[in-house]
Amino acid sequence: MVLLNINLIKKLRNLTGAGILLCKEALIKSNGNIEQAINIIRMLGKSILKKRSINNTGFGAIFVKVNKTKKVGAILELCSETDFVSNNINFIKLGDKIINIMLDYNTEDINFINEKSKNYINSLVVQVNERISIKRTSIIHGDIISYYLHNNKKIGVLLSIKTNNFNNNKLPKLLAMHIAAYNPKYISDKDIPNSILDKEYEIQYSIAKQCNKPVNIIKKIVDGKILQFKKDISFLNQIIITDNNKIIKDLVNENNYIINKFIRFEVGNN
C-alpha cells in the first residue's frame, strides 16, 4: 500500500475541492499519482451525478454577462437540489466560468456548453454531493445590450436594442429593470399569438356572461378586458416603472430605440 503524506492529500484537495477522505482514497487507488487521482475523483463526480439524476433541481441562480464589445450578452440558469448549494461561493464561481464559456464561443448550445464545462461541474458535484445542471442558456446581439440581475440572483434579464443613439446611459438599464419587475411576455401586442388571445377571450367571455347583461354589453366588457390583457403582457404597452404618465413605447420612440429582443430568466420558471 502506498504511503501518503498530508501535503499530497492537501495538494489533491486544492486541485479538486474534494474532501480529505475522498482524496486519500483516490491517491491510494492511483498509487500516489496526482493526475490519475484527479481522474478518479472526476469519475466519481460523474457517478454522483448519475445517481442524483432522478432528483429535482428546483433551486439555482441566474447569471448574466455582456462581452467586452457590449454587443453580445449571455444569460444562464444553473440549477442545484438545494438553496444552500446555489448560494455557495463555489456554485457562483462555477456559473461565472460557464457564462464565460458561452461568451468566449458565442454559443447558447447546451450540449456544447455542457461538454466544455463538465469537469468544472463534476468537481463541484464531488464537493457538495448534489446534482448540478445547466437548465437553460441564451445569447443575444445588438447595438446596445443591457442587463439586469436581481441581487438574490433569482431573476435576470438581457435586452437587445437597435439604435444609433448612445447618449442615454441610464435608459437601457431602466428598461431591463422594468422587464425584471413587470415580466412582459412579448415586445408588442402584435407579437401575441392568436391562440393566446382566443383562449383569453373564451375565459373573459365566460366570466362576463355571468353578469346576465345583454350580448352587446358583454362584448364591450370582454373587448375591454382583452385590450387590458394585451397591454399587461406586451412590453411596449406597459406603463413605465418610473412614470405613470408614459408607456414604454413613448420612451423608446423618444430615444430612437428599436427593441430587438429581451430574455427574462427566473429560477424555477420557464
SEPAMAR-895861 format. One record per residue: x, y, z of N, C-alpha, C in turn. Coordinates in steps of 0.05 Angstrom, whole numbers, padded with zeros to 5 digits. Each point is the difference from the previous one (the first is absolute). Example, Ala and Ser with C-alpha at 12.3 -4.5 7.8 and 13.67 -1.06 7.14 Angstrom:
! residues 2
n_xx, n_yy, n_zz, ca_xx, ca_yy, ca_zz, c_xx, c_yy, c_zz
00264, -00114, 00156, -00018, 00024, 00000, 00018, 00024, 00000;
-00007, 00021, -00014, 00016, 00024, 00001, -00015, 00022, 00014;
END
This chain:
! residues 270
n_xx, n_yy, n_zz, ca_xx, ca_yy, ca_zz, c_xx, c_yy, c_zz
00017, -00024, 00000, -00017, 00024, 00000, 00018, 00025, 00000;
-00008, 00020, -00017, 00016, 00024, -00002, -00002, 00016, 00026;
00023, 00012, 00007, 00001, 00017, 00023, -00007, 00029, -00009;
-00019, 00012, 00013, -00009, 00027, -00007, 00008, 00020, 00021;
00010, 00023, -00009, 00005, 00021, 00019, -00022, 00021, -00002;
-00004, 00015, 00020, -00022, 00019, 00002, 00002, 00022, -00022;
00025, 00007, -00008, 00003, 00020, -00020, -00011, -00009, -00027;
00003, -00026, -00006, -00011, -00010, -00025, -00031, 00000, 00000;
-00011, -00007, 00023, -00029, 00001, 00003, -00010, 00029, -00003;
00014, 00018, 00013, -00008, 00029, -00002, 00002, 00010, -00028;
00021, -00008, -00014, 00003, 00009, -00028, -00023, -00010, -00017;
-00008, -00026, 00003, -00022, -00010, -00015, -00026, 00013, 00007;
-00003, 00006, 00026, -00025, 00014, 00009, -00002, 00028, -00012;
00023, 00014, -00001, 00000, 00027, -00012, -00006, -00001, -00029;
00009, -00021, -00014, -00005, -00002, -00029, -00028, -00008, -00007;
-00013, -00015, 00018, -00027, -00011, -00007, -00022, 00011, 00017;
00006, 00009, 00025, -00021, 00009, 00018, -00013, -00023, 00014;
00009, -00025, -00004, -00012, -00023, 00013, 00008, -00002, 00029;
-00015, -00016, 00016, 00006, -00004, 00028, 00026, -00016, 00005;
00010, 00002, 00024, 00026, -00013, 00007, -00002, -00030, -00004;
-00021, -00012, 00010, -00002, -00030, -00002, -00001, -00009, -00029;
-00015, 00015, -00017, -00002, -00006, -00028, 00027, 00003, -00014;
00014, 00021, 00007, 00027, 00004, -00012, 00019, -00022, 00008;
-00002, -00008, 00025, 00017, -00022, 00009, -00006, -00026, -00014;
-00026, -00006, -00004, -00008, -00024, -00014, 00009, 00000, -00029;
-00002, 00023, -00013, 00008, 00003, -00028, 00030, -00003, -00003;
00015, 00011, 00019, 00029, -00003, -00002, 00010, -00029, 00005;
-00014, -00013, 00018, 00006, -00029, 00004, -00005, -00016, -00025;
-00023, 00005, -00013, -00008, -00015, -00024, 00019, 00006, -00023;
00011, 00025, 00000, 00018, 00008, -00022, 00029, -00004, 00007;
00005, -00012, 00022, 00028, -00005, 00010, 00016, 00025, 00002;
-00014, 00021, 00009, 00013, 00026, 00005, 00003, 00018, -00024;
-00011, -00008, -00023, 00002, 00016, -00024, -00022, 00022, 00000;
00008, 00025, 00001, -00019, 00022, 00002, -00019, 00001, -00024;
00010, -00002, -00024, -00016, 00002, -00024, -00021, -00022, -00001;
00008, -00025, 00007, -00019, -00022, 00000, -00021, 00004, 00023;
00009, 00011, 00022, -00018, 00004, 00023, -00021, 00021, -00008;
00008, 00021, -00015, -00019, 00020, -00009, -00021, -00013, -00018;
00009, -00017, -00018, -00019, -00014, -00018, -00019, -00018, 00016;
00010, -00013, 00021, -00017, -00017, 00016, -00022, 00016, 00014;
00008, 00023, 00010, -00020, 00018, 00013, -00020, 00011, -00020;
00009, 00006, -00024, -00018, 00010, -00021, -00020, -00022, -00007;
00011, -00025, -00002, -00018, -00022, -00007, -00021, -00004, 00023;
00009, 00004, 00024, -00018, -00002, 00023, -00021, 00022, -00002;
00009, 00023, -00009, -00019, 00022, -00004, -00022, -00007, -00020;
00008, -00014, -00022, -00020, -00009, -00019, -00018, -00021, 00012;
00011, -00017, 00017, -00016, -00020, 00013, -00021, 00013, 00019;
00008, 00020, 00015, -00019, 00015, 00017, -00021, 00013, -00017;
00008, 00012, -00022, -00018, 00013, -00018, -00021, -00019, -00010;
00009, -00024, -00008, -00019, -00020, -00010, -00019, -00009, 00022;
00010, -00005, 00024, -00018, -00008, 00022, -00020, 00021, 00006;
00007, 00025, -00003, -00017, 00022, 00008, -00018, 00009, -00023;
00002, -00012, -00023, -00014, 00010, -00023, -00030, -00001, 00003;
-00010, -00017, 00018, -00029, -00001, 00004, -00010, 00021, 00019;
00018, 00013, 00014, -00007, 00021, 00019, -00008, 00026, -00014;
-00017, 00015, 00012, -00008, 00025, -00011, 00022, 00021, 00004;
00002, 00018, -00019, 00019, 00022, 00003, -00017, 00026, -00002;
-00015, 00004, 00021, -00019, 00023, 00001, 00012, 00025, 00011;
00025, 00000, 00008, 00013, 00024, 00010, 00022, 00007, -00020;
00012, 00023, 00004, 00021, 00009, -00017, 00005, 00029, -00001;
00013, 00010, -00021, 00006, 00028, -00002, 00001, 00008, -00030;
-00005, 00025, -00005, 00002, 00011, -00027, 00027, 00015, -00003;
00013, -00003, -00022, 00024, 00014, -00006, -00003, 00016, -00026;
00009, 00025, 00000, -00003, 00017, -00024, 00027, 00015, -00004;
00008, 00001, -00025, 00025, 00014, -00006, 00000, 00010, -00029;
00013, 00023, -00004, 00003, 00012, -00026, 00030, 00000, -00007;
00007, -00006, -00025, 00028, -00001, -00007, 00013, 00028, -00002;
00026, 00000, -00006, 00015, 00026, 00000, -00010, 00020, -00021;
-00011, -00010, -00022, -00009, 00018, -00021, -00027, 00012, 00007;
-00013, -00011, 00020, -00027, 00010, 00008, -00021, -00007, -00021;
00006, -00017, -00019, -00018, -00007, -00021, -00012, -00028, 00002;
00011, -00016, 00019, -00009, -00027, 00004, -00005, -00005, 00030;
-00023, -00012, 00006, -00006, -00006, 00028, -00008, -00029, 00003;
00006, -00011, 00023, -00007, -00028, 00006, -00015, -00002, 00027;
-00019, -00019, 00001, -00015, -00005, 00024, -00002, -00030, 00005;
00001, -00007, 00025, 00002, -00029, 00007, -00016, -00005, 00026;
-00015, -00022, 00000, -00011, -00010, 00025, 00014, -00026, 00008;
00013, 00001, 00023, 00015, -00023, 00010, -00015, -00011, 00025;
-00006, -00026, 00000, -00018, -00011, 00021, 00015, -00018, 00019;
-00011, -00002, 00024, 00009, -00018, 00021, -00024, -00012, 00013;
00005, -00018, 00019, -00021, -00013, 00015, -00009, 00015, 00024;
00017, 00017, 00010, -00007, 00016, 00024, 00009, 00029, -00003;
-00013, 00018, 00014, 00007, 00028, 00000, 00027, 00004, 00014;
00006, -00018, 00019, 00026, 00002, 00014, 00023, -00001, -00020;
-00002, -00019, -00019, 00022, -00003, -00020, 00000, 00023, -00019;
-00024, 00009, -00009, -00001, 00021, -00020, 00011, 00027, 00011;
00001, 00003, 00026, 00011, 00024, 00013, 00030, -00003, 00006;
00011, -00024, -00005, 00028, -00006, 00006, 00018, 00016, -00019;
00021, 00010, 00011, 00019, 00017, -00017, 00011, -00016, -00023;
00004, -00027, 00004, 00011, -00016, -00022, -00020, -00005, -00022;
-00026, 00000, 00008, -00021, -00002, -00020, -00001, 00025, -00017;
00003, 00023, 00013, 00001, 00026, -00014, 00024, 00001, -00019;
00023, -00010, 00009, 00024, 00000, -00017, -00004, -00018, -00024;
-00014, -00022, 00005, -00006, -00019, -00022, -00017, 00014, -00021;
-00021, 00013, 00009, -00017, 00015, -00019, 00015, 00021, -00016;
00019, 00013, 00013, 00016, 00020, -00014, 00018, -00012, -00021;
00011, -00024, 00006, 00016, -00014, -00019, -00016, -00008, -00025;
-00024, -00011, 00006, -00017, -00009, -00022, -00009, 00022, -00019;
-00007, 00023, 00012, -00010, 00022, -00017, 00023, 00012, -00015;
00025, -00002, 00010, 00023, 00009, -00015, 00005, -00018, -00024;
-00005, -00026, 00003, 00001, -00019, -00022, -00020, 00008, -00022;
-00024, 00007, 00008, -00021, 00008, -00019, 00009, 00024, -00016;
00012, 00020, 00013, 00009, 00024, -00014, 00025, -00005, -00016;
00018, -00016, 00010, 00025, -00006, -00015, -00006, -00013, -00027;
-00020, -00018, 00001, -00007, -00015, -00025, -00025, 00011, -00013;
-00012, 00021, 00012, -00024, 00013, -00012, -00021, -00021, -00006;
-00007, -00016, 00020, -00019, -00022, -00005, -00019, -00003, 00024;
-00024, -00010, -00007, -00020, -00007, 00021, -00007, -00030, -00002;
00016, -00015, -00015, -00004, -00028, -00004, 00006, -00015, 00026;
-00020, -00010, 00014, 00003, -00013, 00026, 00019, -00024, -00001;
-00003, -00016, -00021, 00017, -00024, -00002, 00029, 00008, -00002;
00006, 00020, -00016, 00028, 00010, -00003, 00010, 00011, 00027;
-00017, 00016, 00012, 00008, 00013, 00026, 00004, -00021, 00022;
-00018, -00020, 00000, 00004, -00022, 00020, 00026, -00014, -00004;
00007, -00005, -00026, 00025, -00014, -00006, 00024, 00016, 00009;
-00001, 00026, -00004, 00023, 00018, 00007, 00002, 00004, 00030;
-00022, -00003, 00014, 00000, 00007, 00029, -00003, -00025, 00018;
-00001, -00024, -00012, -00006, -00024, 00016, 00020, -00005, 00023;
00025, 00006, -00005, 00020, -00005, 00021, -00004, 00019, 00024;
-00007, 00025, -00006, -00006, 00019, 00021, -00025, -00008, 00016;
-00020, -00009, -00015, -00025, -00009, 00013, 00005, -00025, 00018;
00014, -00019, -00012, 00005, -00025, 00015, 00016, 00005, 00025;
00019, 00019, -00002, 00017, 00006, 00023, -00017, 00011, 00023;
-00020, 00017, -00006, -00017, 00011, 00021, -00020, -00021, 00010;
-00009, -00017, -00018, -00018, -00022, 00008, 00014, -00017, 00022;
00025, -00006, -00003, 00016, -00015, 00019, 00000, 00014, 00027;
00003, 00026, -00001, 00001, 00016, 00025, -00026, 00000, 00015;
-00022, 00005, -00014, -00026, 00005, 00013, -00018, -00024, 00001;
00007, -00021, -00016, -00016, -00024, -00001, -00029, 00005, -00008;
-00003, 00018, -00020, -00026, 00006, -00011, 00002, 00001, -00030;
-00022, -00004, -00013, -00001, 00003, -00029, 00000, 00030, -00006;
00016, 00008, -00020, 00001, 00027, -00010, -00004, -00001, -00030;
-00017, 00016, -00011, -00005, -00001, -00028, -00006, 00027, -00012;
00007, 00002, -00026, -00007, 00024, -00015, -00028, -00003, -00011;
-00018, 00017, 00009, -00028, -00003, -00008, -00006, 00013, -00027;
00010, 00025, -00004, -00005, 00014, -00025, 00021, 00022, -00004;
00004, 00007, -00025, 00020, 00020, -00007, -00011, 00016, -00024;
00011, 00024, -00003, -00008, 00016, -00023, 00022, 00021, -00005;
00003, 00007, -00026, 00018, 00021, -00009, -00016, 00020, -00016;
00006, 00026, 00003, -00012, 00020, -00017, 00021, 00020, -00010;
-00006, 00013, -00023, 00017, 00019, -00012, -00015, 00026, -00004;
00014, 00022, -00003, -00013, 00026, -00005, 00019, 00023, 00001;
-00010, 00024, -00007, 00016, 00024, 00001, 00006, 00007, 00030;
-00021, -00004, 00016, 00003, 00003, 00029, -00011, -00025, 00013;
00016, -00012, 00018, -00009, -00022, 00016, -00001, 00009, 00029;
-00024, 00000, 00011, -00004, 00008, 00028, -00007, -00025, 00016;
00006, 00001, 00025, -00007, -00023, 00017, -00007, 00009, 00028;
-00014, -00017, 00014, -00007, 00004, 00028, 00001, -00027, 00014;
00012, 00000, 00023, 00001, -00025, 00017, -00009, 00008, 00028;
-00022, -00012, 00009, -00009, 00006, 00027, 00021, -00009, 00020;
00001, 00014, 00023, 00022, -00005, 00019, -00001, -00028, 00012;
-00022, -00014, -00002, -00001, -00027, 00011, 00006, -00021, -00022;
00006, 00010, -00024, 00007, -00017, -00023, -00023, -00019, -00009;
-00024, 00007, 00007, -00023, -00017, -00007, -00014, 00010, -00026;
00004, 00025, -00007, -00011, 00012, -00025, 00021, 00015, -00015;
00002, -00006, -00026, 00019, 00013, -00017, -00013, 00008, -00027;
00010, 00021, -00012, -00011, 00010, -00025, 00022, 00008, -00019;
-00003, -00007, -00025, 00017, 00011, -00022, -00018, 00014, -00020;
00009, 00023, -00009, -00016, 00017, -00018, 00018, 00008, -00024;
-00010, -00004, -00024, 00014, 00008, -00024, -00014, 00023, -00013;
00015, 00022, -00005, -00011, 00024, -00012, 00014, 00007, -00026;
-00015, 00007, -00020, 00012, 00010, -00025, -00003, 00031, 00000;
00022, 00014, -00004, -00001, 00029, 00002, 00026, 00012, -00010;
-00001, 00026, -00007, 00025, 00015, -00004, 00003, 00022, 00022;
-00017, -00002, 00020, 00001, 00019, 00022, 00012, -00013, 00025;
00025, 00009, 00006, 00014, -00012, 00023, 00004, 00021, 00022;
-00017, 00020, 00000, 00003, 00022, 00019, -00012, -00005, 00028;
-00022, -00016, 00000, -00013, -00004, 00026, 00010, -00026, 00013;
00019, 00003, 00018, 00012, -00023, 00012, -00018, -00015, 00020;
-00019, 00015, 00011, -00016, -00012, 00021, -00025, -00014, -00010;
-00010, 00008, -00023, -00025, -00010, -00011, 00000, -00031, -00005;
00021, -00011, -00013, 00000, -00029, -00005, -00002, -00016, 00026;
00014, 00009, 00021, -00002, -00014, 00025, -00028, 00002, 00012;
-00012, 00023, -00002, -00027, 00004, 00010, -00020, -00019, -00014;
00003, -00002, -00026, -00017, -00018, -00016, 00003, -00029, 00009;
00025, -00008, 00005, 00005, -00028, 00009, -00012, -00004, 00028;
00002, 00019, 00017, -00011, -00002, 00027, -00031, -00002, -00002;
-00012, 00015, -00018, -00029, -00001, -00004, -00008, -00028, -00008;
00014, -00012, -00018, -00006, -00027, -00009, 00001, -00020, 00024;
00021, 00004, 00016, 00002, -00018, 00024, -00024, 00003, 00018;
-00009, 00025, 00004, -00021, 00005, 00019, -00028, -00007, -00011;
-00005, 00006, -00025, -00027, -00002, -00011, -00005, -00025, -00017;
00022, -00014, -00007, -00002, -00026, -00013, -00017, -00001, -00025;
00005, 00018, -00020, -00016, -00001, -00025, 00007, -00026, -00014;
-00019, -00010, -00017, 00004, -00024, -00014, 00009, 00005, -00029;
-00008, 00023, -00011, 00005, 00006, -00028, 00010, 00029, -00002;
00013, 00007, -00022, 00009, 00027, -00005, -00024, 00018, -00005;
-00016, -00007, -00019, -00023, 00016, -00009, -00025, -00017, 00001;
-00023, 00013, 00001, -00026, -00015, 00000, -00003, -00015, -00027;
00014, 00010, -00021, -00001, -00014, -00026, 00014, -00027, 00001;
00017, -00004, 00020, 00015, -00025, 00002, -00016, -00022, 00015;
-00022, 00007, 00012, -00015, -00019, 00015, -00014, -00019, -00019;
00004, -00026, 00003, -00013, -00020, -00018, -00030, 00001, 00003;
-00014, -00005, -00022, -00029, -00001, 00000, -00011, -00021, 00019;
00014, -00022, 00003, -00009, -00021, 00017, -00001, 00009, 00029;
00019, 00017, 00008, 00000, 00012, 00028, -00024, 00019, 00003;
-00005, 00017, -00020, -00022, 00019, 00002, -00027, -00015, -00001;
-00002, -00020, -00017, -00025, -00016, -00001, -00007, -00013, 00026;
00021, -00011, 00013, -00004, -00013, 00026, -00009, 00020, 00021;
00013, 00023, 00000, -00007, 00021, 00020, -00029, 00010, -00006;
-00007, 00002, -00025, -00027, 00009, -00007, -00021, -00019, 00011;
00005, -00026, -00003, -00018, -00021, 00010, -00004, 00004, 00031;
00023, 00004, 00013, -00001, 00002, 00029, -00016, 00025, 00009;
00006, 00023, -00013, -00013, 00025, 00007, -00030, -00001, -00007;
-00006, -00012, -00023, -00028, -00002, -00008, -00016, -00017, 00019;
00012, -00022, 00009, -00013, -00018, 00019, -00006, 00015, 00027;
00019, 00017, 00008, -00003, 00015, 00025, -00022, 00021, -00004;
00001, 00015, -00023, -00018, 00022, -00005, -00029, -00010, -00002;
-00004, -00024, -00011, -00027, -00011, -00003, -00015, -00002, 00026;
00015, -00003, 00022, -00012, -00005, 00026, -00014, 00025, 00011;
00005, 00024, -00012, -00012, 00024, 00009, -00028, 00005, -00011;
-00009, -00019, -00018, -00027, 00001, -00012, -00007, 00026, -00013;
00019, 00011, -00015, -00005, 00025, -00015, -00005, -00007, -00029;
-00010, 00019, -00016, -00004, -00004, -00029, 00026, -00008, -00014;
-00003, -00014, -00022, 00023, -00009, -00015, 00019, 00022, -00008;
-00012, 00023, -00009, 00017, 00022, -00009, 00017, 00012, 00023;
-00012, 00000, 00024, 00014, 00010, 00023, 00022, -00020, 00008;
-00006, -00025, -00001, 00020, -00021, 00007, 00024, 00002, -00019;
-00006, 00005, -00026, 00021, 00002, -00020, 00018, 00024, 00007;
-00012, 00022, 00007, 00016, 00024, 00007, 00018, -00006, 00025;
-00012, -00013, 00020, 00016, -00008, 00024, 00024, -00017, -00008;
-00006, -00020, -00016, 00022, -00019, -00008, 00021, 00014, -00017;
-00009, 00017, -00018, 00020, 00015, -00017, 00018, 00018, 00018;
-00012, 00012, 00020, 00016, 00016, 00019, 00020, -00017, 00015;
-00008, -00024, 00009, 00018, -00018, 00014, 00023, -00009, -00018;
-00006, -00006, -00025, 00020, -00009, -00018, 00020, 00022, -00006;
-00010, 00025, -00003, 00018, 00022, -00004, 00020, 00003, 00023;
-00011, -00002, 00025, 00017, 00002, 00024, 00020, -00023, 00001;
-00010, -00024, -00007, 00017, -00024, 00000, 00024, 00004, -00019;
-00005, 00011, -00023, 00022, 00004, -00020, 00020, 00021, 00011;
-00010, 00020, 00014, 00017, 00021, 00011, 00018, -00013, 00022;
-00012, -00017, 00016, 00014, -00012, 00023, 00023, -00017, -00008;
-00002, -00014, -00022, 00020, -00020, -00007, 00019, 00009, -00023;
-00004, 00024, -00011, 00018, 00009, -00021, 00017, 00023, 00011;
00025, -00002, -00003, 00020, 00018, 00011, -00005, 00029, -00008;
-00003, 00005, -00026, -00003, 00028, -00010, -00025, 00014, 00010;
-00020, -00015, 00008, -00025, 00011, 00009, -00003, 00003, 00031;
00021, -00009, 00014, -00001, 00002, 00029, 00007, 00028, 00009;
-00012, 00008, 00022, 00006, 00026, 00012, 00028, -00001, 00012;
00015, 00022, -00005, 00028, 00001, 00010, 00001, -00002, 00030;
00018, -00016, 00009, 00003, -00005, 00029, 00005, 00026, 00016;
00012, 00021, -00013, 00007, 00025, 00014, -00018, 00023, -00007;
-00020, -00004, -00019, -00017, 00022, -00009, -00027, -00011, -00008;
-00020, 00004, 00017, -00027, -00010, -00006, -00014, 00013, -00023;
00012, 00022, -00011, -00013, 00014, -00022, 00010, -00008, -00027;
00019, -00019, -00001, 00011, -00009, -00025, 00001, -00030, -00002;
-00001, -00010, -00025, 00005, -00028, -00004, 00028, -00004, -00012;
00009, -00024, 00001, 00028, -00006, -00010, 00003, 00009, -00029;
-00020, -00003, -00016, 00002, 00007, -00028, 00007, 00029, -00004;
-00011, 00018, 00017, 00007, 00028, -00001, 00029, 00005, 00004;
00011, -00013, 00021, 00028, 00004, 00008, 00018, -00011, -00022;
-00007, -00023, -00011, 00016, -00013, -00021, 00001, 00018, -00025;
-00023, 00010, -00008, -00001, 00018, -00024, 00015, 00026, 00004;
-00002, 00011, 00024, 00014, 00025, 00005, 00031, -00003, -00003;
00009, -00024, 00005, 00029, -00004, 00000, 00010, -00016, -00025;
-00019, -00002, -00020, 00007, -00013, -00025, 00010, -00029, 00005;
-00013, -00014, 00017, 00006, -00028, 00006, -00019, -00018, -00015;
00010, -00023, -00008, -00016, -00023, -00009, 00007, -00023, 00018;
-00021, -00012, 00013, 00005, -00023, 00017, 00002, -00025, -00017;
00024, -00011, -00002, 00004, -00025, -00015, -00011, -00024, 00014;
00007, -00003, 00025, -00006, -00024, 00015, 00005, 00004, 00030;
-00014, -00013, 00017, 00007, -00002, 00028, -00004, -00028, 00010;
00016, -00007, 00020, -00001, -00026, 00012, -00001, 00004, 00030;
-00020, -00013, 00013, -00002, 00002, 00029, 00000, -00028, 00011;
00020, -00006, 00017, 00001, -00026, 00014, -00006, 00004, 00029;
-00017, -00017, 00011, -00005, -00001, 00028, 00003, -00028, 00010;
00015, -00004, 00021, 00006, -00027, 00010, -00026, -00015, 00005;
-00002, -00024, -00011, -00023, -00017, 00004, -00023, 00005, -00019;
00001, 00021, -00016, -00021, 00006, -00019, 00010, -00001, -00029;
-00017, -00011, -00017, 00008, -00001, -00028, -00007, 00025, -00016;
END
